[in-house]
């Protein structure tokens, strides 16, 4: 399953509804996330960027992957410039993962 072009239309027309961080995400991050300045966060499918302000507020280096070119550009313009945010426009295709992986 890849990125749905319907979302590109929603974002171009500013019809997205998510503008606040998900309360479950905030709760889980505080409970289990070991939040600290300089921590790295990777969000796959960051959409309208509702979670970005939360992660920036704790000093995280935020990396997002978003299928919408419109939204990736908008998020980089809105939140970029501080050196702690990078949103990449990329369509993700499911591929089998073999072996081990590390994000550190």
TIRO-2110 file (N, C-alpha, C; in Angstrom, 1 decimal):
// TIRO-2110
0.8, -1.2, 0.0, N, 1, A
0.0, 0.0, 0.0, CA, 1, A
0.9, 1.2, 0.0, C, 1, A
0.7, 2.1, -0.9, N, 2, A
1.4, 3.3, -1.0, CA, 2, A
0.6, 4.6, -0.6, C, 2, A
1.1, 5.7, -0.9, N, 3, A
0.4, 7.0, -0.6, CA, 3, A
-0.8, 7.1, -1.5, C, 3, A
-1.9, 7.5, -0.9, N, 4, A
-3.2, 7.8, -1.6, CA, 4, A
-3.2, 9.2, -2.2, C, 4, A
-3.4, 9.3, -3.5, N, 5, A
-3.4, 10.7, -4.1, CA, 5, A
-4.6, 11.5, -3.6, C, 5, A
-5.6, 10.8, -3.0, N, 6, A
-6.7, 11.6, -2.4, CA, 6, A
-6.2, 12.6, -1.3, C, 6, A
-5.1, 12.1, -0.5, N, 7, A
-4.6, 13.0, 0.5, CA, 7, A
-3.9, 14.2, -0.1, C, 7, A
-3.3, 14.1, -1.2, N, 8, A
-2.7, 15.3, -1.9, CA, 8, A
-3.8, 16.3, -2.1, C, 8, A
-4.9, 15.9, -2.6, N, 9, A
-6.1, 16.8, -2.9, CA, 9, A
-6.5, 17.4, -1.5, C, 9, A
-6.7, 16.6, -0.5, N, 10, A
-7.1, 17.2, 0.8, CA, 10, A
-6.1, 18.2, 1.3, C, 10, A
-4.8, 18.0, 1.2, N, 11, A
-3.8, 18.9, 1.6, CA, 11, A
-3.8, 20.2, 0.8, C, 11, A
-3.9, 20.0, -0.5, N, 12, A
-3.9, 21.2, -1.4, CA, 12, A
-5.0, 22.1, -1.1, C, 12, A
-6.2, 21.6, -0.7, N, 13, A
-7.4, 22.3, -0.5, CA, 13, A
-7.5, 22.7, 1.0, C, 13, A
-6.5, 22.4, 1.8, N, 14, A
-6.5, 22.7, 3.3, CA, 14, A
-7.7, 22.2, 4.0, C, 14, A
-8.1, 20.9, 3.7, N, 15, A
-9.2, 20.3, 4.3, CA, 15, A
-8.9, 19.3, 5.4, C, 15, A
-7.6, 19.2, 5.7, N, 16, A
-7.2, 18.3, 6.8, CA, 16, A
-7.7, 18.8, 8.1, C, 16, A
-7.9, 17.9, 9.0, N, 17, A
-8.5, 18.2, 10.3, CA, 17, A
-7.5, 18.1, 11.5, C, 17, A
-6.5, 17.4, 11.3, N, 18, A
-5.6, 17.1, 12.4, CA, 18, A
-4.6, 18.3, 12.6, C, 18, A
-4.8, 19.0, 13.7, N, 19, A
-3.9, 20.2, 14.0, CA, 19, A
-3.3, 20.1, 15.4, C, 19, A
-3.8, 19.1, 16.2, N, 20, A
-3.2, 19.0, 17.5, CA, 20, A
-2.6, 17.6, 17.7, C, 20, A
-1.6, 17.5, 18.5, N, 21, A
-0.9, 16.2, 18.7, CA, 21, A
-1.9, 15.2, 19.2, C, 21, A
-1.8, 13.9, 18.9, N, 22, A
-2.6, 12.9, 19.4, CA, 22, A
-2.4, 12.7, 20.9, C, 22, A
-3.4, 12.8, 21.7, N, 23, A
-3.2, 12.7, 23.1, CA, 23, A
-2.5, 11.3, 23.5, C, 23, A
-2.9, 10.3, 22.8, N, 24, A
-2.2, 9.0, 23.1, CA, 24, A
-0.7, 9.0, 22.9, C, 24, A
-0.3, 9.7, 21.8, N, 25, A
1.1, 9.8, 21.5, CA, 25, A
1.8, 10.6, 22.6, C, 25, A
1.2, 11.7, 23.0, N, 26, A
1.9, 12.5, 24.0, CA, 26, A
2.0, 11.7, 25.3, C, 26, A
0.9, 11.0, 25.7, N, 27, A
0.9, 10.2, 26.9, CA, 27, A
2.0, 9.1, 26.9, C, 27, A
2.0, 8.4, 25.8, N, 28, A
3.0, 7.3, 25.6, CA, 28, A
4.4, 7.8, 25.6, C, 28, A
4.6, 8.9, 24.9, N, 29, A
6.0, 9.5, 24.8, CA, 29, A
6.5, 9.9, 26.2, C, 29, A
5.6, 10.5, 27.0, N, 30, A
6.0, 10.9, 28.3, CA, 30, A
6.2, 9.7, 29.2, C, 30, A
5.4, 8.7, 29.0, N, 31, A
5.5, 7.5, 29.9, CA, 31, A
6.7, 6.6, 29.5, C, 31, A
6.9, 6.4, 28.2, N, 32, A
7.9, 5.4, 27.8, CA, 32, A
9.0, 5.9, 27.0, C, 32, A
8.9, 7.2, 26.6, N, 33, A
9.8, 7.7, 25.5, CA, 33, A
11.2, 8.2, 25.9, C, 33, A
11.5, 8.3, 27.2, N, 34, A
12.8, 8.9, 27.6, CA, 34, A
13.0, 10.2, 26.9, C, 34, A
12.1, 11.1, 27.0, N, 35, A
12.2, 12.4, 26.3, CA, 35, A
13.4, 13.2, 26.7, C, 35, A
14.2, 13.7, 25.8, N, 36, A
15.3, 14.5, 26.1, CA, 36, A
15.8, 15.3, 24.9, C, 36, A
16.5, 16.4, 25.2, N, 37, A
17.0, 17.2, 24.1, CA, 37, A
17.9, 16.4, 23.2, C, 37, A
17.7, 16.6, 21.9, N, 38, A
18.6, 15.9, 21.0, CA, 38, A
18.2, 14.5, 20.6, C, 38, A
17.1, 14.0, 21.2, N, 39, A
16.6, 12.7, 20.8, CA, 39, A
16.1, 12.7, 19.4, C, 39, A
16.2, 11.6, 18.7, N, 40, A
15.8, 11.6, 17.3, CA, 40, A
14.4, 10.9, 17.2, C, 40, A
13.5, 11.6, 16.4, N, 41, A
12.2, 11.1, 16.2, CA, 41, A
12.0, 10.9, 14.7, C, 41, A
11.5, 9.7, 14.3, N, 42, A
11.2, 9.5, 12.9, CA, 42, A
9.7, 9.2, 12.8, C, 42, A
9.0, 10.0, 12.1, N, 43, A
7.5, 9.8, 11.9, CA, 43, A
7.2, 9.4, 10.5, C, 43, A
6.7, 8.3, 10.2, N, 44, A
6.4, 7.8, 8.9, CA, 44, A
4.9, 8.2, 8.6, C, 44, A
4.7, 9.0, 7.6, N, 45, A
3.3, 9.5, 7.4, CA, 45, A
2.9, 10.6, 8.3, C, 45, A
3.7, 11.7, 8.3, N, 46, A
3.5, 12.8, 9.3, CA, 46, A
2.3, 13.7, 9.0, C, 46, A
1.7, 13.5, 7.8, N, 47, A
0.5, 14.2, 7.5, CA, 47, A
0.6, 15.7, 7.6, C, 47, A
-0.3, 16.3, 8.3, N, 48, A
-0.4, 17.8, 8.5, CA, 48, A
0.6, 18.3, 9.6, C, 48, A
1.3, 17.4, 10.1, N, 49, A
2.4, 17.8, 11.1, CA, 49, A
1.8, 18.0, 12.5, C, 49, A
0.7, 17.4, 12.9, N, 50, A
0.1, 17.7, 14.2, CA, 50, A
1.0, 17.3, 15.4, C, 50, A
1.9, 16.3, 15.2, N, 51, A
2.8, 15.9, 16.3, CA, 51, A
4.1, 16.7, 16.3, C, 51, A
4.4, 17.5, 15.3, N, 52, A
5.7, 18.1, 15.2, CA, 52, A
5.9, 19.2, 16.3, C, 52, A
5.0, 20.0, 16.7, N, 53, A
5.2, 21.0, 17.7, CA, 53, A
5.5, 20.3, 19.1, C, 53, A
4.9, 19.2, 19.4, N, 54, A
5.2, 18.5, 20.6, CA, 54, A
6.6, 18.0, 20.6, C, 54, A
7.1, 17.4, 19.6, N, 55, A
8.5, 16.9, 19.6, CA, 55, A
9.5, 18.1, 19.6, C, 55, A
9.2, 19.1, 18.9, N, 56, A
10.1, 20.3, 18.9, CA, 56, A
10.2, 20.9, 20.3, C, 56, A
9.0, 20.9, 21.0, N, 57, A
9.0, 21.5, 22.4, CA, 57, A
9.9, 20.7, 23.4, C, 57, A
10.1, 19.4, 23.1, N, 58, A
11.0, 18.7, 24.0, CA, 58, A
12.4, 18.6, 23.5, C, 58, A
12.7, 19.4, 22.4, N, 59, A
14.1, 19.5, 21.9, CA, 59, A
14.5, 18.4, 21.0, C, 59, A
13.6, 17.6, 20.4, N, 60, A
13.9, 16.5, 19.6, CA, 60, A
14.4, 16.9, 18.2, C, 60, A
15.2, 16.2, 17.6, N, 61, A
15.5, 16.3, 16.2, CA, 61, A
14.5, 15.5, 15.4, C, 61, A
13.6, 16.1, 14.7, N, 62, A
12.5, 15.5, 14.1, CA, 62, A
12.7, 15.2, 12.6, C, 62, A
12.4, 14.0, 12.2, N, 63, A
12.5, 13.6, 10.8, CA, 63, A
11.1, 13.0, 10.4, C, 63, A
10.6, 13.5, 9.4, N, 64, A
9.3, 13.0, 8.9, CA, 64, A
9.3, 12.5, 7.5, C, 64, A
8.5, 11.6, 7.2, N, 65, A
8.4, 11.1, 5.8, CA, 65, A
6.9, 11.2, 5.5, C, 65, A
6.6, 11.9, 4.4, N, 66, A
5.2, 12.2, 4.0, CA, 66, A
5.1, 12.0, 2.5, C, 66, A
4.0, 11.4, 2.1, N, 67, A
3.8, 11.1, 0.6, CA, 67, A
3.3, 12.3, -0.1, C, 67, A
2.8, 13.3, 0.5, N, 68, A
2.3, 14.5, -0.2, CA, 68, A
3.4, 15.6, -0.3, C, 68, A
3.7, 15.9, -1.6, N, 69, A
4.7, 16.9, -1.8, CA, 69, A
4.2, 18.3, -1.3, C, 69, A
2.9, 18.5, -1.4, N, 70, A
2.4, 19.8, -0.9, CA, 70, A
2.6, 19.9, 0.6, C, 70, A
2.3, 18.9, 1.3, N, 71, A
2.4, 18.9, 2.8, CA, 71, A
3.9, 18.9, 3.2, C, 71, A
4.7, 18.2, 2.6, N, 72, A
6.1, 18.1, 2.9, CA, 72, A
6.7, 19.5, 2.8, C, 72, A
6.4, 20.2, 1.7, N, 73, A
6.9, 21.6, 1.4, CA, 73, A
6.4, 22.5, 2.5, C, 73, A
5.1, 22.4, 2.8, N, 74, A
4.4, 23.3, 3.8, CA, 74, A
5.0, 23.1, 5.2, C, 74, A
5.3, 21.9, 5.6, N, 75, A
5.8, 21.6, 6.9, CA, 75, A
7.3, 22.1, 7.0, C, 75, A
8.1, 21.9, 6.0, N, 76, A
9.4, 22.4, 6.0, CA, 76, A
9.4, 24.0, 6.1, C, 76, A
8.5, 24.6, 5.4, N, 77, A
8.4, 26.1, 5.4, CA, 77, A
8.0, 26.6, 6.8, C, 77, A
7.0, 25.8, 7.4, N, 78, A
6.5, 26.3, 8.7, CA, 78, A
7.4, 26.0, 9.8, C, 78, A
8.0, 24.8, 9.9, N, 79, A
8.8, 24.4, 11.0, CA, 79, A
10.3, 24.3, 10.8, C, 79, A
10.7, 24.4, 9.5, N, 80, A
12.1, 24.2, 9.2, CA, 80, A
12.9, 25.5, 9.6, C, 80, A
14.2, 25.4, 9.3, N, 81, A
15.0, 26.6, 9.6, CA, 81, A
15.8, 26.5, 10.9, C, 81, A
15.2, 25.8, 11.8, N, 82, A
15.9, 25.7, 13.1, CA, 82, A
16.9, 24.6, 13.2, C, 82, A
17.0, 23.8, 12.1, N, 83, A
18.0, 22.7, 12.0, CA, 83, A
17.6, 21.4, 12.8, C, 83, A
16.3, 21.5, 13.3, N, 84, A
15.9, 20.3, 14.0, CA, 84, A
14.7, 19.6, 13.3, C, 84, A
14.4, 19.9, 12.1, N, 85, A
13.3, 19.3, 11.4, CA, 85, A
13.6, 19.1, 9.9, C, 85, A
13.3, 17.9, 9.5, N, 86, A
13.4, 17.6, 8.0, CA, 86, A
12.2, 16.7, 7.6, C, 86, A
11.4, 17.2, 6.7, N, 87, A
10.3, 16.4, 6.2, CA, 87, A
10.6, 16.0, 4.7, C, 87, A
10.6, 14.8, 4.4, N, 88, A
10.9, 14.3, 3.1, CA, 88, A
9.7, 13.8, 2.4, C, 88, A
9.5, 14.2, 1.2, N, 89, A
8.4, 13.6, 0.4, CA, 89, A
8.8, 12.3, -0.2, C, 89, A
8.2, 11.2, 0.2, N, 90, A
8.6, 9.9, -0.3, CA, 90, A
7.4, 9.0, -0.2, C, 90, A
7.2, 8.2, -1.2, N, 91, A
6.2, 7.2, -1.2, CA, 91, A
6.8, 5.9, -0.7, C, 91, A
6.2, 5.3, 0.2, N, 92, A
6.8, 4.1, 0.8, CA, 92, A
6.0, 2.9, 0.2, C, 92, A
6.8, 1.9, -0.3, N, 93, A
6.3, 0.7, -0.8, CA, 93, A
6.6, -0.4, 0.2, C, 93, A
5.7, -1.2, 0.5, N, 94, A
6.0, -2.3, 1.5, CA, 94, A
7.0, -3.3, 0.9, C, 94, A
8.0, -3.5, 1.7, N, 95, A
9.0, -4.5, 1.3, CA, 95, A
9.3, -5.4, 2.5, C, 95, A
9.6, -6.6, 2.3, N, 96, A
10.0, -7.4, 3.4, CA, 96, A
11.2, -7.0, 4.1, C, 96, A
11.3, -7.0, 5.4, N, 97, A
12.5, -6.7, 6.2, CA, 97, A
13.1, -7.9, 6.7, C, 97, A
14.4, -8.1, 6.3, N, 98, A
15.1, -9.3, 6.8, CA, 98, A
16.3, -8.8, 7.6, C, 98, A
16.6, -9.6, 8.6, N, 99, A
17.7, -9.3, 9.5, CA, 99, A
17.3, -8.3, 10.6, C, 99, A
18.2, -7.5, 11.0, N, 100, A
18.0, -6.5, 12.1, CA, 100, A
18.2, -5.1, 11.6, C, 100, A
17.6, -4.2, 12.2, N, 101, A
17.7, -2.8, 11.9, CA, 101, A
17.9, -2.0, 13.2, C, 101, A
18.5, -0.9, 13.1, N, 102, A
18.7, 0.0, 14.2, CA, 102, A
18.5, 1.5, 13.7, C, 102, A
17.8, 2.2, 14.5, N, 103, A
17.6, 3.6, 14.2, CA, 103, A
18.5, 4.5, 15.0, C, 103, A
19.4, 4.0, 15.7, N, 104, A
20.4, 4.8, 16.5, CA, 104, A
21.7, 4.9, 15.8, C, 104, A
END
